[in-house]
Amino acid sequence: MAAVQQLLVSPSPAPASVPSQRITSQSAESGSMDVDGSAGNDPVMIDSGLMKGAPQTGDARIVVIVYGQGQDSVVSVFAEVLGKPVKLKQHFKDVDREDEGFVIGLPLGDAKHDVEERDQQLLVAINAHCLMAKSRTFFISTTFPDVHAALPNLDILTVGADAVEIRVDLLREPKGDGAFSDIPSLSYVGQQVMLLRQRTELPIIFTTRCTNENGKFPMDKPDLYYEYLYRAVQWGVEYIDVELWLPEHIRKKLYEKRGNSRIMSAFHDFSGTFKWPSQYAQDVFVKSKQYADIVKMIAIINDHNENFELEYFRSKIKAEYPDAPPLSAVNMGEIGQFSRTLNTVFSPITHPLLPIIAAPGQMSTAEINGALALLGQLPKKYFYGISSAAARNIAPRAPFYEKCFNELGLPHQFAVVERQHNNPAGIQAWCNQRDFGGAYLDPGLSYQTIMRHNPWFATLQNGKGPILSEAAQGIGIIDTIVVKPAASGLNATPPSQYDGTLPPGGQPGLTSNTSLVFDNASWRGILSTLTRDLAPSAYFDRTAVVLALTADDAAPVFFALKALKMSKIYTVGFRTPSTLARNAPPIEQFISMESLQRARSVADNRAPFVIISALGRGKSNIVGMLLRVFGEADPEASSNTKKVFLNLAEAASHQKNDPVAVAEQSGFTAYDAADVAAFTTVESLRLLVGQNVPYSFVRLASGRNLF
């Protein structure tokens, strides 16, 4: 313990408070709102809403839930969790102090008109309607007769996808005599779904496509569809594809009993006579939206101009039915491929490694991105990894970005630039260029350090400075700079120009219709690593030990542990400033043997459950000592859920006191910095380019496969 006490030479500098400038609502024309938070934000992105905007302990404001058409029941779900009664109102202006103690529900169509004028001191708004928070979403269909065949390439197949579809009608269940069942049994389908669930973090779309719509499920037994589709709801599948031809009582019943699943109403026309400007097309949409969270309409066309007719139909539907579910509409065949580049809601994609294409004319993510680039809809941007030499040696992230950009077919250019370790000046030169796309900082820097050494950032938004995400505010460390396009207007003025040296090929001046968002992705990397093999509930009300040399190193860890609702954190090697302690569970510093005993004598006989170290190789003996002290008495006889060790420092695999090896010997499940770097890369890519890349692909791109 004396060695531990030697780390406490001086208190770590406190992260100074950062200005509270959060991302607020978008234009009402978009039909969606980024209010104070989002319930799950985007169901396509599984972990997007774990902490952002959710009312935290001690937040006494009125909770307001904004819900979409037919989704008012979600308000009761929030109210039940919070233990409060429900009130339904129309506008934000209707909410006053008499509503304290209630959960208020507001319909999206009315709420969006006065969202800007809401009293943020009185209420916290959560958008439960935000289905399509991303500007463009894709899903890929696994057209394999057995999901096992997809697993070796699943990490590559799902690059750029926001969901993965399982075509139940294409599954072939062996009967044992060399033949296959005409319809796979529910038990076989369940095995296939669970197998897919275990190997991808993406949401699943459950589809039973009928013979008339290019599938193999028979149409003479509609009740069979209900049996399979409702079972998928019971399995917790995120999206249920319900074909429009099914009898109304079946579609209605599935919609009413969908629980947390989302219903995709599917309409396909292979006749070649379907016309988007017709009244029939509008009638199909109206019929579809009755029992749907997403409406999907797909047709075969004969002339290229029909792609433009579809776009007119899309805009007409948006204007005449502003509160309707999102519309996903494309044309099939080679002639219809142009429409696939214009559709932004759940575009079906394929991949060269799939055995068959699910529908004529499907394109891969790379092909769609390439087409968008040629059409000028995806202009080339410059992205940077602003790093220090030491950080690049720990877990180099640059190869991940380059391979991911290539696999996604993005036209952007990525470059790694190195800054001096103690001199963060010059970051503004990389950001203040017309084609700047975004950057990650490795390691991250405090908000005050960036602003002090890079005064140009303060000139953004007419002197308001960059926008701060909630994570950036709570942690105080910035590791991701995101470009956020904003609505242009007559009053928009360009930021003051910076006269420093510009990067090669860069053009001076960030355009006036953009702003920069300072964010932190590393806490998500830590959180995703800790929950890779365990559910978040495994950490609830447990204790943790965090070892670091500075509070800055520990800040993202604290934010992640708070999201996991851990009850207490013991610290070693640094003192926690009050500004950081506000965004963390209760904290106690290890200063003596008594502290160590208290950590072991709490009600939880497995405390502390988590040990996280950011100490380098020179301090590995201290980490090893604590791992042995808090390790399992008999690792072989330990419970199924082992304690967790996370090493955020450089690996020391060839050293005697390698913390990961010591942790595994002491009965811990151990993760290293490469795991966190991969998950952080996944989150950074989502923030910077709006594309999903699976963790397993990032690990594969780094030369180390997960499985």
C-alpha positions in Angstrom: 0.0 0.0 0.0 3.0 2.3 0.4 3.6 2.0 -3.3 0.0 3.1 -3.8 0.4 6.1 -1.5 3.5 7.2 -3.5 1.2 7.9 -6.5 -0.5 10.6 -4.5 2.1 13.3 -5.0 -0.3 16.1 -5.9 -3.9 16.6 -6.8 -4.8 16.4 -10.4 -5.9 19.6 -12.0 -9.7 20.0 -12.0 -11.4 20.3 -15.3 -12.8 23.8 -15.4 -16.4 24.2 -16.1 -17.4 24.3 -19.8 -20.1 26.5 -21.3 -23.4 24.8 -21.4 -24.2 24.9 -25.1 -26.1 21.8 -26.2 -27.4 20.6 -29.5 -31.1 21.6 -29.6 -33.9 21.1 -32.1 -33.5 20.8 -35.8 -35.8 22.4 -38.3 -39.4 21.5 -37.9 -39.4 20.7 -41.6 -37.4 17.5 -40.9 -40.3 16.0 -38.9 -38.0 15.0 -36.1 -36.5 16.8 -33.1 -33.3 16.5 -31.1 -34.6 17.8 -27.9 -33.0 17.3 -24.5 -32.6 13.7 -25.2 -34.0 10.7 -27.0 -35.4 7.5 -25.8 -33.1 5.1 -27.4 -32.6 8.0 -29.9 -32.4 5.8 -32.9 -33.4 2.2 -32.6 -31.0 1.5 -35.4 -28.1 2.5 -33.2 -28.4 0.2 -30.3 -26.4 2.1 -27.7 -27.2 5.7 -28.8 -29.5 6.7 -26.0 -28.0 5.1 -22.9 -27.3 8.3 -21.1 -27.8 11.3 -23.3 -30.6 13.5 -22.1 -32.1 11.0 -19.6 -33.1 12.6 -16.3 -30.4 11.9 -13.9 -30.5 11.4 -10.1 -31.5 14.7 -8.5 -33.1 16.2 -11.6 -36.4 17.5 -10.4 -37.6 18.9 -13.7 -40.8 17.7 -15.3 -40.3 14.8 -17.7 -41.9 15.4 -21.1 -42.2 12.6 -23.6 -42.6 13.5 -27.3 -44.3 10.6 -29.1 -45.2 9.8 -32.7 -48.5 8.8 -34.2 -50.1 5.9 -32.5 -47.3 5.7 -29.9 -48.9 7.4 -26.9 -48.6 4.2 -24.9 -44.8 4.8 -24.7 -45.6 7.6 -22.2 -47.1 5.1 -19.8 -43.9 3.0 -20.0 -41.7 6.0 -19.0 -44.2 6.9 -16.2 -44.2 3.3 -14.9 -40.4 3.3 -14.7 -40.3 6.7 -13.0 -43.2 5.8 -10.7 -45.3 8.8 -11.7 -48.8 9.4 -13.1 -49.4 10.4 -16.7 -50.8 13.6 -18.3 -51.3 14.1 -22.1 -51.1 17.6 -23.4 -50.7 19.3 -26.8 -47.8 21.8 -26.7 -44.8 22.7 -24.6 -46.4 25.9 -23.6 -49.2 23.9 -21.9 -46.7 22.5 -19.4 -46.4 24.5 -16.1 -45.5 24.0 -12.5 -48.9 22.4 -11.8 -47.6 19.4 -13.7 -44.8 18.7 -11.3 -44.9 15.0 -10.2 -46.4 13.9 -13.6 -44.9 12.5 -16.8 -46.2 14.6 -19.6 -46.9 13.2 -23.1 -46.9 15.5 -26.2 -47.7 14.5 -29.8 -44.9 15.2 -32.2 -47.1 17.0 -34.7 -48.0 19.7 -32.1 -44.9 19.7 -30.0 -42.5 20.5 -32.7 -44.1 23.9 -33.3 -43.0 25.4 -30.0 -40.0 23.2 -29.0 -37.6 26.1 -29.3 -39.6 28.1 -26.7 -39.7 25.4 -24.1 -38.6 26.2 -20.5 -35.5 24.0 -20.1 -35.3 25.0 -16.4 -38.8 23.6 -15.8 -38.8 20.5 -18.0 -36.6 17.9 -19.6 -37.9 16.7 -23.0 -37.2 13.2 -24.4 -38.0 12.4 -28.0 -39.5 8.9 -28.2 -40.4 9.3 -31.8 -36.9 9.9 -33.3 -36.9 6.8 -35.5 -34.5 8.1 -38.1 -32.0 10.2 -36.3 -29.4 9.4 -38.9 -29.7 11.1 -42.3 -29.4 7.8 -44.1 -30.0 4.3 -43.0 -29.4 0.9 -44.6 -30.2 -2.8 -43.8 -28.7 -5.9 -45.3 -30.5 -9.2 -45.9 -28.9 -12.5 -45.1 -30.1 -14.6 -48.0 -28.4 -17.7 -46.7 -30.4 -21.0 -46.2 -28.6 -21.3 -42.9 -27.2 -18.4 -40.8 -24.1 -20.5 -40.0 -23.0 -19.9 -43.6 -23.1 -16.1 -43.0 -21.1 -16.1 -39.8 -17.5 -16.2 -41.2 -18.1 -13.0 -43.2 -20.7 -11.3 -41.1 -18.4 -8.7 -39.9 -17.6 -7.7 -43.5 -21.2 -8.1 -44.7 -22.6 -5.7 -42.2 -20.2 -2.8 -42.7 -22.3 0.3 -43.2 -25.6 -1.5 -42.3 -27.8 -0.2 -39.6 -29.8 -3.5 -39.3 -29.6 -7.0 -40.6 -32.6 -8.9 -42.0 -33.2 -12.6 -41.6 -35.2 -14.0 -44.5 -37.2 -16.7 -42.7 -38.7 -17.8 -46.0 -35.3 -18.6 -47.4 -34.2 -20.7 -44.5 -33.9 -24.5 -45.2 -34.3 -26.8 -42.3 -32.8 -30.3 -42.9 -35.2 -33.2 -42.3 -32.5 -35.8 -41.8 -33.0 -37.8 -45.0 -31.3 -35.3 -47.2 -34.5 -33.4 -47.9 -35.6 -30.0 -46.4 -38.8 -28.8 -44.8 -41.1 -26.7 -47.0 -41.4 -24.3 -44.1 -38.8 -24.1 -41.4 -40.1 -24.9 -37.9 -40.4 -22.3 -35.2 -37.7 -24.0 -33.2 -35.3 -24.0 -36.1 -36.1 -20.3 -36.9 -35.6 -19.5 -33.2 -32.1 -21.1 -33.3 -31.2 -19.1 -36.4 -32.4 -15.8 -34.8 -30.5 -16.5 -31.6 -27.4 -17.4 -33.6 -27.6 -14.1 -35.5 -28.2 -12.2 -32.3 -25.1 -13.6 -30.7 -22.8 -12.5 -33.6 -24.0 -9.0 -34.4 -24.8 -5.9 -32.3 -27.2 -4.7 -35.0 -31.0 -4.7 -34.7 -32.7 -7.6 -36.6 -35.5 -7.4 -39.1 -37.7 -10.5 -39.2 -39.2 -11.2 -42.6 -41.5 -13.9 -44.0 -41.7 -13.0 -47.6 -44.6 -14.5 -49.6 -44.4 -16.2 -53.0 -46.1 -13.3 -54.8 -43.5 -10.9 -53.5 -40.4 -12.8 -54.5 -40.3 -15.0 -51.4 -41.1 -18.6 -50.6 -43.7 -18.5 -47.8 -47.1 -19.8 -49.0 -50.0 -17.4 -49.2 -52.8 -19.8 -48.4 -52.4 -19.7 -44.6 -52.3 -16.1 -43.4 -52.6 -17.3 -39.8 -49.2 -19.0 -40.3 -47.7 -15.5 -40.8 -49.1 -14.3 -37.5 -47.8 -17.3 -35.7 -44.2 -16.7 -36.9 -44.3 -12.9 -36.7 -45.8 -12.7 -33.2 -43.2 -15.2 -32.0 -40.5 -12.8 -33.3 -42.1 -10.1 -31.2 -41.9 -12.4 -28.2 -38.2 -13.0 -29.0 -37.6 -9.3 -28.8 -36.7 -8.8 -32.5 -36.4 -5.1 -33.2 -38.2 -4.9 -36.6 -41.1 -7.1 -37.8 -41.8 -7.1 -41.6 -45.6 -7.3 -42.1 -46.8 -7.6 -45.7 -49.7 -5.4 -46.7 -51.7 -8.2 -48.3 -52.3 -9.9 -45.0 -55.8 -9.6 -43.6 -56.4 -6.4 -41.6 -57.2 -8.2 -38.4 -53.8 -9.9 -38.5 -51.9 -6.6 -39.2 -53.9 -4.8 -36.5 -53.3 -7.5 -33.9 -49.6 -7.6 -34.6 -49.4 -3.8 -34.4 -51.3 -3.7 -31.1 -49.2 -6.5 -29.5 -45.8 -5.4 -30.9 -44.4 -4.4 -27.6 -41.0 -2.8 -28.1 -40.7 -4.1 -31.7 -41.3 -1.9 -34.7 -43.6 -2.9 -37.5 -42.5 -2.4 -41.1 -45.4 -2.5 -43.4 -44.1 -4.0 -46.7 -45.6 -3.6 -50.1 -43.9 -5.0 -53.3 -45.3 -4.7 -56.8 -43.6 -6.9 -59.5 -46.2 -6.3 -62.2 -44.4 -3.5 -64.0 -47.7 -1.5 -64.2 -47.5 0.3 -60.8 -47.4 4.1 -61.1 -46.2 6.4 -58.4 -48.4 9.4 -59.4 -51.6 7.2 -59.3 -54.3 7.4 -56.6 -53.6 3.7 -56.0 -50.1 4.4 -54.8 -51.4 7.0 -52.3 -54.1 4.5 -51.2 -51.4 1.9 -50.6 -49.5 4.4 -48.3 -52.6 5.4 -46.4 -53.5 1.7 -45.8 -49.9 0.9 -44.8 -49.5 3.7 -42.3 -52.5 2.5 -40.2 -50.5 -0.3 -38.5 -46.9 0.6 -39.1 -43.9 2.3 -37.6 -42.2 2.4 -41.0 -43.8 2.1 -44.4 -41.9 0.3 -47.1 -43.1 0.5 -50.8 -41.1 -1.1 -53.6 -42.0 -1.5 -57.3 -40.7 -2.6 -60.7 -40.5 0.3 -63.2 -39.9 0.4 -67.0 -38.6 3.9 -67.5 -35.9 6.0 -65.9 -38.2 9.0 -65.5 -40.3 6.9 -63.0 -37.5 7.5 -60.5 -38.4 11.2 -60.5 -42.1 10.3 -60.2 -41.2 8.4 -57.0 -39.3 11.4 -55.6 -42.4 13.6 -56.3 -44.5 11.0 -54.5 -42.1 11.0 -51.6 -42.3 14.8 -51.2 -46.0 14.8 -51.6 -46.4 12.2 -48.8 -44.2 14.1 -46.5 -46.2 17.3 -47.1 -49.7 15.8 -46.9 -48.9 13.4 -44.0 -46.3 15.1 -41.8 -47.1 12.9 -38.8 -47.0 9.6 -40.7 -44.4 6.9 -40.2 -41.2 7.3 -42.2 -41.4 6.1 -45.8 -38.8 3.8 -47.4 -39.5 3.6 -51.1 -37.3 2.4 -54.0 -37.7 1.1 -57.5 -36.4 -2.4 -58.4 -34.2 -3.4 -61.3 -31.2 -1.7 -62.9 -33.4 1.2 -64.1 -34.5 1.8 -60.6 -31.1 1.9 -59.0 -31.1 5.7 -59.1 -33.9 5.7 -56.6 -31.8 3.7 -54.2 -29.3 6.5 -54.0 -32.1 9.0 -53.1 -34.0 6.9 -50.5 -32.7 7.7 -47.0 -34.9 5.5 -44.8 -33.8 1.9 -44.5 -32.5 1.3 -48.0 -32.1 -2.4 -48.6 -28.5 -3.2 -49.6 -26.6 -6.3 -50.7 -23.0 -7.4 -50.7 -20.8 -9.4 -53.2 -20.3 -12.1 -50.6 -24.1 -12.9 -50.4 -25.2 -16.1 -52.3 -28.1 -14.3 -54.0 -29.5 -10.7 -54.2 -32.7 -10.3 -52.2 -34.3 -8.1 -54.9 -33.5 -7.0 -58.4 -31.2 -4.0 -58.6 -30.0 -4.0 -55.0 -26.7 -2.2 -54.5 -24.0 -2.5 -51.9 -23.2 0.3 -49.4 -20.0 1.1 -51.3 -21.9 1.3 -54.6 -24.5 3.7 -53.2 -21.9 5.9 -51.6 -19.9 5.9 -54.9 -23.0 6.9 -56.8 -23.8 9.7 -54.3 -20.2 11.0 -54.7 -20.6 11.1 -58.5 -23.9 12.9 -58.1 -22.3 15.5 -55.8 -24.4 14.4 -52.9 -21.5 13.1 -51.0 -18.6 15.6 -51.5 -15.1 14.6 -50.6 -14.1 15.7 -47.1 -10.8 15.6 -45.2 -10.7 13.7 -41.9 -7.8 13.8 -39.5 -6.4 11.7 -36.7 -4.6 14.3 -34.5 -2.4 12.2 -32.4 0.7 12.1 -30.3 3.5 9.6 -31.0 2.9 7.8 -27.6 -0.8 7.3 -28.3 -0.2 5.9 -31.7 2.1 3.3 -30.3 -0.5 2.1 -27.8 -3.3 1.2 -30.1 -3.0 2.7 -33.6 -6.4 3.7 -34.9 -5.4 5.1 -38.3 -5.5 1.7 -40.2 -9.0 1.1 -38.9 -10.3 4.4 -40.5 -8.5 3.8 -43.8 -9.9 0.3 -44.2 -13.4 1.3 -43.1 -13.5 4.2 -45.6 -12.4 1.8 -48.3 -15.0 -0.8 -47.4 -17.7 1.8 -47.2 -16.8 3.3 -50.6 -16.5 6.8 -49.1 -14.7 9.4 -51.2 -13.1 11.0 -48.2 -9.4 11.3 -47.5 -8.0 10.4 -44.1 -4.7 11.5 -42.8 -2.9 11.2 -39.4 -1.1 14.3 -38.2 1.1 14.4 -35.2 1.1 17.2 -32.7 3.7 17.8 -30.1 2.9 16.2 -26.8 2.8 19.4 -24.7 1.8 21.8 -27.5 -1.9 21.5 -28.6 -1.6 24.6 -30.7 -2.3 24.2 -34.4 -5.4 22.1 -34.2 -7.4 25.0 -35.5 -5.4 25.0 -38.8 -6.7 21.5 -39.6 -10.3 22.3 -38.7 -10.5 25.8 -40.4 -10.7 24.6 -44.0 -13.6 24.4 -46.4 -13.5 20.7 -46.9 -12.9 19.7 -43.3 -15.0 16.6 -42.4 -14.0 16.0 -38.8 -11.2 14.7 -36.6 -10.4 12.5 -33.6 -7.9 13.5 -31.0 -5.7 10.8 -29.5 -5.3 11.4 -26.7 -8.1 13.7 -26.0 -7.5 17.2 -24.6 -9.4 19.3 -22.1 -11.8 21.9 -23.4 -9.9 24.7 -21.7 -6.6 23.5 -23.2 -8.0 23.4 -26.8 -9.7 26.9 -26.4 -6.7 28.5 -24.8 -4.2 27.4 -27.5 -6.6 27.6 -30.5 -8.5 30.9 -30.3 -10.1 30.5 -33.7 -12.7 28.0 -32.2 -14.1 30.9 -30.1 -15.1 32.7 -33.3 -17.5 30.0 -34.4 -21.3 30.7 -34.4 -20.8 34.4 -34.2 -18.6 34.2 -31.1 -20.6 31.4 -29.3 -17.8 28.9 -29.9 -18.2 25.2 -30.7 -21.2 23.2 -29.6 -20.6 20.8 -26.7 -22.2 17.4 -26.4 -23.5 16.2 -23.1 -20.6 13.8 -22.8 -18.1 16.6 -23.5 -19.6 18.8 -20.9 -19.7 16.0 -18.2 -16.2 14.7 -18.9 -14.4 17.9 -19.9 -12.2 16.0 -22.3 -12.6 16.4 -26.1 -11.6 13.5 -28.4 -13.9 14.0 -31.4 -14.6 17.1 -33.5 -17.7 16.6 -35.6 -18.9 18.9 -38.4 -22.6 19.7 -38.1 -24.3 21.3 -41.1 -26.8 23.9 -40.1 -29.5 25.7 -42.0 -28.1 28.5 -44.1 -29.8 31.9 -44.0 -29.3 35.5 -44.8 -27.9 36.3 -41.3 -25.3 33.6 -41.5 -21.8 35.0 -41.4 -18.5 33.2 -41.9 -16.2 32.8 -38.8 -13.2 34.9 -38.5 -10.3 33.6 -40.5 -7.3 32.1 -39.0 -4.0 33.3 -40.6 -2.0 30.2 -39.7 -0.6 27.6 -42.1 -3.2 25.4 -43.8 -2.8 21.7 -44.5 -1.7 20.7 -48.0 -4.7 20.8 -50.3 -6.9 22.5 -47.8 -8.9 25.6 -48.7 -9.1 28.3 -46.1 -12.3 28.9 -44.2 -14.9 26.6 -42.7 -18.1 27.3 -44.6 -20.7 29.6 -43.0 -23.4 27.0 -42.9 -21.5 24.6 -40.6 -20.6 24.5 -37.0 -18.3 22.2 -35.0 -19.4 19.9 -32.2 -16.9 18.9 -29.5 -17.7 15.4 -28.3 -16.2 12.5 -26.4 -16.3 9.0 -27.9 -13.9 7.2 -25.5 -16.4 6.8 -22.7 -18.6 4.9 -25.2 -15.6 2.7 -26.1 -15.2 1.9 -22.4 -18.9 1.3 -21.9 -19.1 -1.0 -24.9 -16.1 -3.0 -23.8 -17.5 -3.5 -20.3 -20.8 -4.7 -21.8 -19.5 -6.8 -24.6 -20.0 -10.0 -22.7 -22.1 -8.8 -19.8 -25.5 -7.1 -19.6 -25.4 -3.5 -18.2 -27.5 -4.8 -15.2 -24.5 -7.0 -14.1 -22.8 -3.7 -13.0 -25.8 -2.2 -11.2 -25.1 -1.1 -7.7 -21.6 -2.7 -7.8 -18.3 -1.0 -6.8 -15.2 -0.3 -8.9 -11.6 0.6 -8.5 -10.0 3.1 -10.9 -6.3 3.6 -11.2 -4.8 6.6 -13.0 -2.2 9.3 -12.8 -4.5 12.2 -13.5 -8.2 13.0 -13.2 -8.2 13.6 -17.0 -7.3 10.0 -17.6 -10.2 8.8 -15.3 -12.9 11.2 -16.5 -14.3 9.0 -19.4 -14.2 6.0 -17.1 -16.3 7.8 -14.5 -18.9 8.8 -17.1 -19.1 5.2 -18.3 -19.5 3.8 -14.7 -22.2 6.4 -14.0 -24.1 5.2 -17.1 -23.9 1.6 -15.7 -25.3 2.9 -12.3 -22.4 1.6 -10.2 -22.8 2.5 -6.6 -19.2 3.6 -5.7 -15.8 4.2 -7.1 -12.5 3.8 -5.2 -9.6 5.7 -6.8 -5.8 5.1 -6.8 -3.2 7.6 -8.0 -5.1 10.8 -8.3 -7.5 13.1 -6.5 -10.9 13.7 -8.0 -11.8 17.4 -8.4 -15.3 18.4 -7.4 -16.2 19.3 -11.0 -15.6 15.7 -12.1 -17.1 14.1 -9.0 -20.5 15.7 -10.0 -20.6 13.4 -13.0 -19.7 10.2 -11.2 -21.0 7.8 -8.5 -19.8 8.4 -4.9 -16.0 8.4 -4.8 -13.5 7.4 -2.1 -9.7 7.6 -2.5 -7.5 4.7 -1.4 -5.2 6.2 1.1 -4.5 3.4 3.6 -5.1 -0.3 4.4 -8.4 0.7 6.0 -9.7 2.0 2.7 -8.8 -1.3 1.1 -10.6 -3.2 3.8 -13.7 -1.1 3.4 -13.7 -1.9 -0.3 -13.8 -5.6 0.6 -16.2 -5.6 3.5 -19.3 -4.1 1.8 -22.5 -6.1 1.4 -21.4 -7.4 -2.0 -19.1 -10.3 -1.3 -17.6 -9.9 -4.8 -16.6 -6.2 -4.3 -15.0 -4.5 -6.0 -16.5 -6.0 -9.2 -14.5 -3.9 -11.7 -10.9 -2.7 -11.7 -9.9 -0.3 -14.4 -6.3 0.8 -14.8 -4.9 3.7 -16.9 -1.4 3.3 -15.3 1.5 2.6 -17.7 4.1 -0.2 -17.6 6.1 1.5 -14.9 3.2 1.1 -12.4 2.1 -2.5 -13.5 3.3 -3.9 -10.1 0.8 -1.8 -8.3 -2.0 -2.9 -10.6 -0.9 -6.5 -10.2 -0.9 -6.2 -6.4 -4.5 -4.9 -6.4 -5.6 -7.6 -8.8 -4.2 -10.3 -6.5 -5.8 -8.7 -3.4 -9.2 -8.4 -5.0 -9.0 -11.6 -7.1 -11.2 -14.7 -6.7 -10.0 -16.9 -3.9 -10.5 -19.9 -6.1 -10.7 -18.8 -9.8 -11.7 -22.3 -10.9 -14.6 -22.5 -8.6 -15.9 -18.9 -9.2 -19.4 -18.1 -10.4 -20.3 -17.9 -14.0 -20.0 -14.1 -13.9 -16.4 -13.2 -13.3 -15.1 -9.9 -12.0 -13.9 -7.6 -14.7 -10.5 -6.0 -15.4 -10.0 -3.3 -18.0 -6.5 -2.2 -18.9 -6.5 1.2 -20.7 -2.7 1.5 -20.8 -0.2 0.1 -23.3 0.0 -3.7 -23.3 3.0 -5.3 -21.6 2.6 -8.8 -22.8 6.3 -9.5 -22.7 6.8 -8.2 -19.2 6.7 -10.2 -16.0 3.9 -8.2 -14.4 1.6 -8.0 -17.4 -1.7 -6.8 -15.7 -3.9 -8.7 -18.2 -2.2 -12.0 -17.5 -2.2 -11.3 -13.7 -6.0 -10.5 -13.9 -6.8 -13.7 -15.8 -4.8 -15.7 -13.3 -6.7 -14.0 -10.5 -10.1 -15.0 -11.9 -11.0 -11.8 -13.8 -12.3 -11.4 -17.3 -9.7 -9.1 -18.8 -9.9 -6.6 -21.6 -7.1 -4.4 -23.0 -6.6 -1.1 -24.7 -7.1 -2.6 -28.1 -10.7 -3.6 -27.2 -11.5 0.0 -26.1 -9.8 1.5 -29.2 -11.9 -0.7 -31.5 -15.1 0.2 -29.8 -14.1 3.9 -29.7 -13.4 3.7 -33.4 -16.9 2.3 -34.0 -18.4 5.2 -32.1 -16.1 7.8 -33.7 -17.1 6.6 -37.2 -20.8 6.9 -36.3 -20.2 10.5 -35.1 -17.9 11.6 -37.9 -19.4 10.0 -41.0 -22.8 8.6 -39.8 -22.0 5.0 -40.8 -22.2 1.9 -38.7 -19.1 -0.4 -38.7 -19.3 -3.5 -36.5 -16.7 -4.0 -33.7 -15.7 -7.3 -35.1 -14.7 -5.7 -38.5 -12.6 -3.1 -36.8 -10.8 -5.9 -34.9 -10.4 -7.8 -38.1 -9.0 -4.7 -39.8 -6.5 -4.4 -37.1 -5.2 -7.9 -37.8 -6.8 -9.6 -34.8 -10.1 -11.4 -35.2 -12.5 -11.6 -32.3 -13.6 -15.1 -33.0 
